[in-house]
């Protein structure tokens, strides 16, 4: 069995949460350690995880999801999260128009029963004006901007705008999810932006034929621009220890030890440096 020590997981969910989770934060930390995870980014659709991550210590990294509970395009939410140690800012997830429109799709079953007010990011092919100050705050604090649940076309527009306003660290979340409308041309568009693509466990479990799986992305995108994010924690899906073990064993013949280490650790280290 292939084992990678020092995995960095860019996408972990834990309780307390509106969604059912396997465990609360301290137990999630123990489970992550047992899975070989040296550090993980704690994500909470409800808002900021910076305070919770701080209580867990250096192995956890916080962030803020700009859904309606924190006011959507709210630069103050970014500034406060950054001051409390957060490193990642996600564009809307459950508040994304694309998520709301597809909320009954099977791939969004982990969020069943949770609904927030709509928070649009892109309109008529351009980023809405209220997001520009948010991007400026992200740039000022040198944080990672992640695409959340905006569509791939919207992600191209948003990340390009953010890059031109000084944001240096860009990430595209679970491109394999069908409701985000991936097309092969997005590979070159995100590559031109030097954006990292997130690959991981739950995205592969929920991916349909309409979206790329991890195997497709590792064959067509630079490995140094791939980041591992398990997206685990939901009670209806594997616990983090089992999910990561199965994923690593599946990808080992494809990536090899060097590729796995790049995707599961090195690229994330560079993103968070």
C-alpha positions as CSV (number, residue, x, y, z in Angstrom):
1,X,0.0,0.0,0.0
2,X,1.3,3.4,-1.0
3,X,1.5,5.8,1.9
4,X,2.3,9.5,1.7
5,X,3.4,11.3,4.8
6,X,2.8,15.0,5.1
7,X,-0.3,15.2,2.9
8,X,-1.9,18.7,2.7
9,X,-5.6,18.5,2.2
10,X,-7.0,21.7,0.8
11,X,-10.7,20.9,1.5
12,X,-12.0,19.3,4.7
13,X,-15.4,19.7,6.3
14,X,-16.1,19.2,10.0
15,X,-18.8,19.9,12.6
16,X,-20.3,22.2,13.8
17,X,-22.1,22.6,10.4
18,X,-25.6,22.8,9.0
19,X,-24.7,19.6,7.1
20,X,-24.3,16.2,8.8
21,X,-20.6,15.6,9.5
22,X,-18.6,12.6,10.6
23,X,-17.0,14.4,13.6
24,X,-16.4,17.7,15.3
25,X,-13.2,19.6,14.8
26,X,-10.9,18.0,17.4
27,X,-11.8,14.4,16.3
28,X,-11.5,15.5,12.6
29,X,-8.0,16.6,13.4
30,X,-7.1,13.2,14.9
31,X,-8.6,11.4,11.9
32,X,-6.6,13.6,9.5
33,X,-3.4,12.8,11.3
34,X,-4.2,9.0,11.1
35,X,-4.7,9.4,7.4
36,X,-1.2,10.9,6.9
37,X,-2.5,14.5,6.7
38,X,0.0,17.0,8.1
39,X,-2.1,20.0,7.4
40,X,-5.6,20.7,6.1
41,X,-7.7,23.7,5.1
42,X,-11.0,23.7,7.1
43,X,-13.9,24.8,5.0
44,X,-17.3,26.0,6.3
45,X,-20.1,27.0,3.9
46,X,-21.6,29.0,6.7
47,X,-18.8,31.5,6.7
48,X,-15.4,31.8,8.4
49,X,-13.4,28.8,9.8
50,X,-10.5,31.0,10.9
51,X,-11.4,30.9,14.5
52,X,-12.0,27.2,14.6
53,X,-8.7,26.5,12.8
54,X,-6.8,28.7,15.2
55,X,-8.1,26.6,18.1
56,X,-6.9,23.4,16.4
57,X,-3.3,24.7,16.1
58,X,-0.8,24.8,13.2
59,X,-2.1,21.7,11.5
60,X,-5.4,23.5,10.5
61,X,-5.8,26.5,8.2
62,X,-8.9,28.6,8.1
63,X,-10.7,30.4,5.4
64,X,-13.9,32.2,4.6
65,X,-16.7,31.3,2.2
66,X,-18.4,34.4,0.8
67,X,-22.0,33.1,0.9
68,X,-24.9,35.2,2.1
69,X,-24.4,34.5,5.8
70,X,-21.3,36.7,5.8
71,X,-22.8,39.2,3.4
72,X,-21.5,37.8,0.1
73,X,-19.1,40.3,-1.5
74,X,-17.9,41.6,1.9
75,X,-14.3,42.8,2.0
76,X,-14.6,43.2,5.8
77,X,-15.3,39.5,6.1
78,X,-12.0,38.8,4.2
79,X,-10.0,41.3,6.3
80,X,-11.2,39.9,9.6
81,X,-10.6,36.3,8.5
82,X,-7.1,37.2,7.3
83,X,-6.4,38.9,10.6
84,X,-7.3,35.7,12.4
85,X,-5.0,33.6,10.3
86,X,-7.2,32.5,7.4
87,X,-5.4,31.8,4.1
88,X,-8.2,30.9,1.7
89,X,-11.2,32.8,0.4
90,X,-13.9,30.9,-1.5
91,X,-16.3,32.6,-3.9
92,X,-20.0,31.6,-3.2
93,X,-20.8,28.0,-2.9
94,X,-24.4,27.4,-1.7
95,X,-25.2,31.0,-2.6
96,X,-23.9,30.6,-6.1
97,X,-26.6,31.0,-8.8
98,X,-25.3,27.8,-10.4
99,X,-25.6,25.9,-7.1
100,X,-29.1,27.2,-6.5
101,X,-30.3,26.3,-10.0
102,X,-28.8,22.7,-9.6
103,X,-29.7,22.2,-6.0
104,X,-31.8,19.1,-6.7
105,X,-29.1,17.4,-8.7
106,X,-27.7,14.2,-7.1
107,X,-24.1,15.6,-7.1
108,X,-25.3,18.3,-4.7
109,X,-26.9,15.9,-2.3
110,X,-24.3,16.7,0.5
111,X,-26.0,20.1,0.8
112,X,-29.6,18.8,0.8
113,X,-31.8,20.9,2.9
114,X,-29.5,23.9,3.1
115,X,-30.4,27.1,1.2
116,X,-28.9,30.6,1.2
117,X,-29.7,33.8,-0.6
118,X,-28.3,34.1,-4.0
119,X,-24.9,35.9,-4.3
120,X,-23.9,36.5,-8.0
121,X,-20.3,37.1,-9.0
122,X,-20.4,37.5,-12.8
123,X,-23.0,39.4,-14.8
124,X,-23.0,39.9,-18.6
125,X,-19.6,38.5,-18.8
126,X,-18.0,40.8,-16.2
127,X,-17.3,40.6,-12.5
128,X,-19.9,42.7,-10.6
129,X,-18.4,45.9,-9.2
130,X,-18.9,44.9,-5.5
131,X,-16.4,42.1,-5.9
132,X,-13.5,44.3,-6.9
133,X,-12.8,45.5,-3.4
134,X,-13.0,41.9,-2.2
135,X,-10.3,40.9,-4.7
136,X,-8.2,43.9,-3.6
137,X,-8.4,42.7,0.0
138,X,-7.4,39.2,-1.0
139,X,-4.5,40.6,-2.9
140,X,-3.5,42.8,0.0
141,X,-3.3,39.8,2.3
142,X,-1.8,37.5,-0.3
143,X,-4.5,34.9,0.2
144,X,-5.7,32.1,-2.1
145,X,-8.8,32.8,-4.1
146,X,-10.9,29.7,-4.8
147,X,-13.7,29.5,-7.2
148,X,-16.3,27.9,-5.0
149,X,-19.4,26.8,-6.9
150,X,-19.4,29.4,-9.7
151,X,-19.5,27.9,-13.2
152,X,-16.2,27.2,-15.0
153,X,-17.0,30.1,-17.4
154,X,-17.6,32.4,-14.4
155,X,-14.5,31.2,-12.8
156,X,-12.4,32.1,-15.8
157,X,-13.8,35.7,-15.7
158,X,-13.5,36.0,-11.9
159,X,-10.0,34.6,-11.6
160,X,-8.8,36.6,-14.6
161,X,-10.2,39.8,-13.0
162,X,-8.7,38.9,-9.6
163,X,-5.3,38.2,-11.2
164,X,-5.3,41.6,-12.9
165,X,-6.0,43.2,-9.5
166,X,-3.0,41.6,-7.9
167,X,-4.3,38.2,-6.6
168,X,-1.4,35.8,-7.1
169,X,-2.9,32.5,-5.7
170,X,-5.8,31.1,-7.7
171,X,-7.6,27.8,-7.4
172,X,-10.5,26.1,-9.2
173,X,-12.6,23.9,-7.0
174,X,-13.9,20.4,-8.1
175,X,-14.0,21.0,-11.9
176,X,-15.4,17.5,-12.3
177,X,-18.8,18.5,-11.0
178,X,-21.2,18.5,-13.9
179,X,-23.3,21.5,-12.8
180,X,-20.2,23.7,-13.2
181,X,-20.2,23.0,-16.9
182,X,-16.6,22.0,-17.6
183,X,-15.3,22.1,-21.2
184,X,-11.9,21.0,-22.5
185,X,-11.1,24.6,-23.5
186,X,-11.1,25.5,-19.8
187,X,-7.7,23.7,-19.5
188,X,-5.9,26.3,-21.5
189,X,-7.8,29.2,-20.0
190,X,-6.9,28.2,-16.5
191,X,-3.4,27.3,-17.5
192,X,-3.0,30.8,-18.9
193,X,-4.0,32.2,-15.5
194,X,-1.5,29.9,-13.7
195,X,-4.5,28.6,-11.7
196,X,-4.4,25.5,-9.7
197,X,-7.1,22.8,-10.2
198,X,-8.4,21.0,-7.2
199,X,-8.6,17.2,-7.5
200,X,-9.9,14.9,-4.8
201,X,-12.0,12.2,-3.3
202,X,-15.6,13.4,-3.1
203,X,-15.4,15.1,-6.5
204,X,-14.6,11.8,-8.1
205,X,-17.3,10.0,-6.2
206,X,-19.9,12.5,-7.4
207,X,-18.5,13.2,-10.9
208,X,-20.7,12.3,-13.8
209,X,-19.6,11.6,-17.4
210,X,-20.0,15.3,-18.2
211,X,-17.1,16.4,-16.1
212,X,-13.4,15.3,-15.9
213,X,-12.2,12.8,-13.3
214,X,-8.9,13.0,-11.6
215,X,-7.4,10.6,-14.1
216,X,-8.3,13.0,-16.9
217,X,-6.8,16.1,-15.3
218,X,-3.5,14.5,-14.3
219,X,-3.1,13.4,-17.9
220,X,-3.7,16.9,-19.3
221,X,-2.7,19.5,-16.7
222,X,0.7,20.3,-15.2
223,X,1.1,18.3,-12.0
224,X,2.6,21.3,-10.1
225,X,-0.7,23.1,-10.7
226,X,-2.9,20.3,-9.2
227,X,-3.9,20.5,-5.6
228,X,-5.4,17.7,-3.5
229,X,-8.6,18.6,-1.7
230,X,-10.6,15.6,-0.4
231,X,-13.8,17.5,0.3
232,X,-14.5,14.8,2.8
233,X,-16.3,15.1,6.2
234,X,-20.0,14.6,5.1
235,X,-21.5,11.7,7.0
236,X,-23.0,10.0,3.9
237,X,-19.5,9.6,2.3
238,X,-16.3,7.9,3.4
239,X,-14.5,9.2,6.5
240,X,-11.3,11.0,5.7
241,X,-9.0,8.1,6.6
242,X,-10.7,5.6,4.3
243,X,-11.4,8.1,1.5
244,X,-7.8,9.3,1.2
245,X,-6.4,5.7,1.4
246,X,-8.6,4.5,-1.4
247,X,-7.8,7.6,-3.5
248,X,-4.0,7.3,-3.1
249,X,-4.1,3.6,-4.0
250,X,-6.1,4.4,-7.1
251,X,-3.9,7.2,-8.3
252,X,-0.5,5.6,-7.4
253,X,-0.2,3.5,-10.7
254,X,-1.0,6.7,-12.7
255,X,1.0,9.3,-10.9
256,X,3.7,7.3,-9.3
257,X,5.4,8.3,-6.0
258,X,6.8,11.6,-7.4
259,X,3.6,12.7,-9.0
260,X,1.6,11.8,-5.9
261,X,3.9,13.8,-3.7
262,X,3.7,16.7,-6.0
263,X,-0.1,16.7,-6.1
264,X,-0.8,15.7,-2.4
265,X,1.9,17.9,-0.8
266,X,4.3,20.0,-2.8
267,X,1.9,22.1,-4.8
268,X,-0.2,22.9,-1.8
269,X,3.0,23.9,0.2
270,X,3.8,26.3,-2.6
271,X,0.3,27.7,-2.6
272,X,0.3,28.3,1.2
273,X,3.9,29.5,1.5
